[in-house]
Amino acid sequence: MVQAKKHLGQHFLKNLDIAKNISDAISSDFEGDILEIGPGMGVLTQFLIKKNNQIFALDIDKESIDYLNKNYSESSNLKIIEADFLRINLEEMSKKEIAIIGNFPYNISSQILFKILEYKPKIPEMVGMFQKEVAERVVAKHGNKTYGILSVLIQAYFKTEYLFTVDENEFNPPPRVKSAVIKLTKYRNTIGNDALLHQIVKTGFGQRRKKLSNALKSLIIPEHIQNHSFMDLRAEQLSVENFIELTAIWK
């Protein structure tokens, strides 16, 4: 057994049916490698190794690594790695595409998503367990109060699906919040000027109560856009495609 560590945000999933459902959410025809973040005691890993893919199980917790090496060392398609996902180079890990999966530590879940954005050409899909509030934020549509920076930046490149909610009691120890599993499926690698999109989105939502004409002032709004209808709206009122359109006409 592995002792859950609060400082690592560990809450180990107990329900095997849920673990199997998470594993099954990876596309059956995916031929690349699969990287599991935070495998813990291998509740999800045991289903992943039944696939034909190369599986990487990545954990920062040495006790979890020791447990996995003791119990799963005979799995020929499993490579157990003690490392921090936020610090690894995915290009160096594998030459193939990599699907990301896991019951993610809630204290770094947003950082995991931004890392996925950084490596989006490499990552065709992701299936992950998040705090329900974060999951809802990722899939939120414009006009919703939960719609924000993560919503726009993820949805600009990935189709988002809210798969199911998971009760607190399905974990040991139980978290104080409900959880949810979502899936991301990439549909484009770039919009042409990704850095500008990120800048506009982050600046716009940085003052989300203001109209974009005021919220984006620090970026020096080009003259030909100053009277555009988008400028009379708040960031949360623009759809993902609106933000992409605004980026395209900015310069």
C-alpha positions in Angstrom: 0.0 0.0 0.0 1.0 3.6 -0.7 0.3 6.3 1.8 -1.5 9.2 0.1 0.5 12.4 0.5 -1.4 15.7 0.9 1.4 17.8 -0.4 1.3 15.9 -3.7 -2.5 16.2 -4.0 -2.9 12.4 -4.0 -6.4 10.9 -3.8 -6.3 7.3 -5.0 -9.2 6.0 -7.0 -10.8 2.9 -5.6 -13.5 2.0 -8.0 -12.3 -0.4 -10.7 -15.3 0.2 -13.0 -14.5 3.9 -13.1 -10.8 3.2 -13.8 -11.8 0.9 -16.7 -14.1 3.6 -18.1 -11.3 6.1 -18.0 -8.9 3.6 -19.8 -11.6 2.8 -22.4 -12.1 6.5 -23.2 -8.7 6.4 -25.1 -9.6 5.9 -28.8 -9.4 2.2 -29.6 -7.6 2.9 -32.9 -4.9 5.1 -31.3 -1.5 3.6 -32.2 0.8 6.0 -30.4 2.2 5.8 -26.8 0.2 6.5 -23.7 1.5 8.5 -20.8 -0.2 8.1 -17.4 0.3 10.9 -14.9 0.3 10.0 -11.2 -0.4 6.2 -11.4 -0.2 5.8 -7.6 -0.9 2.1 -7.0 -1.8 1.3 -10.5 -5.6 1.2 -10.4 -5.7 2.7 -13.9 -2.4 1.2 -15.0 -3.7 -2.3 -14.8 -6.2 -1.6 -17.5 -3.8 0.4 -19.7 -1.3 -2.4 -19.9 -3.9 -4.6 -21.6 -3.7 -2.3 -24.6 -1.2 -2.8 -27.4 0.4 0.6 -26.8 3.6 1.4 -25.1 2.6 2.7 -21.6 4.6 5.3 -19.7 3.7 5.5 -16.0 5.1 8.7 -14.6 5.0 9.6 -10.9 7.0 12.0 -8.7 6.3 9.9 -5.6 9.1 7.4 -4.9 6.8 5.2 -2.8 4.4 4.9 -5.7 7.3 4.1 -8.1 8.5 1.4 -5.7 5.0 -0.1 -5.5 4.6 -0.1 -9.3 8.0 -1.7 -9.8 7.2 -4.4 -7.3 3.7 -5.2 -8.7 3.9 -4.4 -12.5 7.5 -5.1 -13.4 6.5 -8.1 -15.6 4.5 -6.0 -18.0 6.5 -5.8 -21.2 4.8 -2.7 -22.5 5.0 -0.6 -19.3 7.9 1.8 -18.5 7.8 3.2 -15.0 9.4 6.6 -14.6 10.1 8.6 -11.5 9.8 12.2 -12.8 7.7 15.4 -12.7 5.4 15.7 -15.7 5.7 19.5 -15.6 9.5 19.2 -16.2 9.8 16.5 -18.8 10.5 16.9 -22.5 7.8 14.8 -24.3 9.8 15.0 -27.6 12.6 13.2 -25.9 10.3 10.6 -24.3 9.0 9.2 -27.6 9.1 9.7 -31.3 5.4 8.8 -31.5 2.3 10.7 -30.6 1.5 10.5 -26.9 -2.0 10.3 -25.4 -2.2 11.7 -21.9 -4.3 10.0 -19.2 -4.6 10.0 -15.5 -6.3 10.8 -12.2 -4.4 14.1 -12.0 -3.2 15.7 -8.8 -5.6 18.5 -8.3 -3.0 21.0 -7.2 -1.3 20.9 -10.6 -4.2 20.1 -12.9 -4.3 23.5 -14.6 -0.5 23.4 -15.1 -0.9 20.0 -16.8 -3.4 21.5 -19.2 -1.0 24.3 -20.1 1.7 21.8 -20.6 -0.6 19.9 -23.0 -1.1 23.1 -24.9 2.7 23.6 -25.1 3.1 20.1 -26.7 -0.2 20.1 -28.6 1.4 18.8 -31.9 2.5 15.8 -30.0 -0.7 15.1 -28.1 -3.8 14.0 -30.1 -6.0 13.3 -27.1 -6.2 13.4 -23.3 -8.5 11.7 -20.8 -8.2 13.0 -17.3 -9.8 13.2 -13.9 -10.1 16.8 -12.6 -11.7 18.6 -9.7 -15.3 19.1 -11.1 -15.0 22.8 -11.0 -11.9 22.7 -13.2 -13.5 20.2 -15.6 -16.5 22.5 -16.0 -14.3 25.4 -16.7 -12.5 23.6 -19.5 -15.7 22.6 -21.3 -17.6 25.8 -20.6 -19.1 27.8 -23.5 -19.1 31.6 -23.9 -21.7 33.5 -21.8 -21.1 31.2 -18.9 -19.5 32.5 -15.7 -17.1 29.5 -15.6 -15.9 30.3 -19.2 -12.4 31.7 -19.0 -8.8 31.5 -20.2 -8.6 27.7 -20.0 -11.9 27.3 -21.8 -10.8 29.4 -24.8 -7.2 28.2 -25.1 -8.1 24.5 -24.8 -11.1 24.7 -27.1 -9.1 26.6 -29.7 -7.3 23.4 -30.4 -9.2 20.5 -28.8 -12.8 19.2 -28.9 -13.8 18.9 -25.2 -16.1 16.3 -23.8 -17.4 16.1 -20.2 -17.6 12.3 -19.7 -18.9 11.8 -16.2 -18.9 13.0 -12.6 -17.2 11.0 -9.8 -18.3 11.1 -6.2 -15.9 11.9 -3.3 -16.3 8.5 -1.8 -14.7 6.7 -4.7 -11.3 7.9 -3.5 -9.0 7.2 -0.6 -8.7 9.6 1.1 -11.9 11.3 -0.2 -11.3 14.8 -1.6 -13.5 17.6 -0.3 -14.9 18.2 -3.8 -16.5 16.2 -6.5 -14.4 15.1 -9.5 -15.1 14.7 -13.2 -13.5 13.0 -16.1 -13.1 14.9 -19.4 -11.7 14.1 -22.8 -9.8 16.4 -25.2 -9.4 15.4 -28.8 -7.2 17.7 -30.9 -8.6 19.1 -34.2 -5.9 21.6 -35.1 -2.2 22.3 -34.1 -2.2 26.1 -34.6 -4.3 29.1 -35.5 -1.4 30.9 -37.1 -0.5 33.2 -34.3 -0.8 31.2 -31.1 1.2 33.6 -29.0 -1.0 36.5 -29.9 -4.2 34.5 -29.2 -2.9 33.6 -25.8 -2.0 37.2 -25.1 -5.4 38.6 -26.1 -7.3 35.9 -24.2 -5.3 36.3 -21.0 -5.4 40.1 -21.1 -9.1 40.2 -21.9 -10.1 37.8 -19.1 -7.6 39.6 -16.7 -10.3 42.4 -16.5 -13.3 40.3 -17.5 -15.9 42.8 -16.2 -14.6 45.5 -18.6 -15.4 45.7 -22.3 -12.5 44.6 -24.5 -11.9 48.2 -25.6 -10.7 48.9 -22.1 -9.5 45.4 -21.0 -7.1 45.2 -24.0 -5.7 48.8 -23.8 -2.3 47.6 -22.6 -1.8 45.7 -25.8 -2.2 48.9 -27.9 -5.3 48.0 -30.0 -4.7 48.6 -33.7 -6.6 51.5 -35.1 -8.6 49.4 -37.6 -10.0 47.2 -34.8 -10.9 50.0 -32.3 -14.4 50.3 -33.6 -15.0 46.6 -34.2 -18.2 45.2 -32.6 -16.0 42.8 -30.5 -14.6 45.8 -28.6 -18.0 46.6 -27.1 -18.2 43.1 -25.6 -16.6 41.6 -22.5 -14.2 38.6 -22.9 -16.8 36.1 -21.6 -19.2 37.1 -24.4 -16.8 36.1 -27.2 -16.9 32.6 -28.5 -13.6 30.7 -29.1 -14.0 31.3 -32.8 -14.6 35.0 -32.1 -11.2 35.2 -30.3 -9.5 33.4 -33.2 -11.1 35.9 -35.6 -10.0 38.8 -33.5 -6.4 37.4 -33.5 -6.5 37.0 -37.3 -7.5 40.7 -37.9 -5.3 42.2 -35.1 -2.3 42.9 -37.4 
